[in-house]
Amino acid sequence: MKRSINRARRQLTGLALALALAGVAAPAAHAAPVTPAVPVAVSPAAGGHPDGSAGGSRTETPATRLTLPRPTGPHAVGRSVFPLADHGRPDPWVPASGDRRLMVTMDYPALPGPGPRARYAEPEEARLLAKGQSPSPGENVIRALSEARVHARTEAVPLPGRHPLVVLSPGFGMARFTLTTLAEDLASRGYVVALVDHAYESTGTLFPDGTVTTCAACEAADTPEELRRVTTGRGQDVSFLLDSLLGDRPAWRHAGMIDARHIGMAGHSIGGAAAVSAMAGDDRIRAGVNMDGTFQDPVPAGGLDGRPFMLLGADKHHRPATLDPSWDAAWSRLDGWKRWVTVRGAGHLWFSDAPVLVEQLGLPPEEGAELGADRTVALVRSYMAAFFDRHLRHRAAPLLDGPTPENPEVVFHRP
């Protein structure tokens, strides 16, 4: 039993990325392995050692400039950030803190124009992501993360019209901003995207009142029952988010641009698993994607009322009848349009911003993750956009019909 719990947590947690950024080995009970089996060369600007060690006596050098991939859609991207508090529900991990809280980033299609580009992460959030469980992460990495800018402009004028909404939930221990590369691309293609931080489930989330929550849940959720609580709790969070966006007094000033009839959800790791929990509890969510997450809360025995769902994962551990039997069980219960797609050479963290951060900061990649950042980003963006185009916009998406010579890394499974 203990071994199965540890395996689930290694797949679910995002602390592996924080530890990789800190340049230390991850404890097996908390994170996916990030040993430098395929070393990435360290540029003189990046600092650190080629073996990824902390190197306590190293000399610091100027921080690397972190540049996120440019969105590929035709529209400019705007960004809003705001908190939410569910006054009807106490926080499940730290009840004494009061109401369940979320931090939400909205990326949306915007009109072109001037304006400041938004931060990738607030400085304290960047420090906590880099620190992870290491007391002395490299200052170069912290500066690179905290000084990075995204392509979205703060409070840009929205593109007229109504647009489908996609909710994105990050991995366990990961902050919402680690899905920025995907979120900005979807927004540039005409989607409104809600990135959600679930309080006490990330390395660090800064709220406007100055409160910073860290990952209390990462220590508390150490049984299958507690891991299931994470996914079902996130399902409740997403339903509350939709209430807050679509109600008579919406929490977001641009909520009128959301097409409430066309809502989807996706997530990475436990955030992807939570898409099923959210869909099971809220029929407003019309389509979902799990990016490499173990299903702790199984697909209901009766399915999802015919709603479409895609499994998109790393080939090394999410092929049928391999390391994660929860995908085989989910596949048998999905009762609508469905796809099971894996990517050769991808790692667990490769469905977040991790490959971009690792490559540009000169850090060791996740063990077995051999696919380069540019190629990984292109594949994830393309297949995610194709899925939501097909099911939220009812457009043709031949990319989802099966293997293509242009994408030999992508494998379709029909068990």
Buried (B, 14 or more C-beta within 10 A) or exposed (E): EEEEBBBBBBBBBBBBBBBBBBBBBBEEEBBBBBBBEEEBEBEEBBBBBEEBBBBEEBEEBEBBEBEBBEBBBEBBBBBBBBBBBBEEEBBBBBEEBEEBBBBBBBBBBBEEEEBEBBBBBBBBBBBBBBBBBBEEBBEBBBBBBBBBBBBBBBBBBBBEEEBBBBBBBBBBBBBBBBBBBBBBBBBBBBBBBBBBBBBBBBBBBBBEEEEEBBBBBBEBBBEEEBBBBBBBBBBBBBBBBBBBBBEEEBBBEBBEBBBEEBBBBBBBBBBBBBBBBBBBBBEBBBBBBBBBBBBBBBBBEEBBEEBBBBBBBBBBBBBBEEEBEBBBEBBEBBBEBBBBBBBBBBBBBBBBBBBBBBBBBBBBBBBBBBBBBEBBBBBBBBBBBBBBBBBBBEEEBEBBEEEEEEBEBBBEBEE
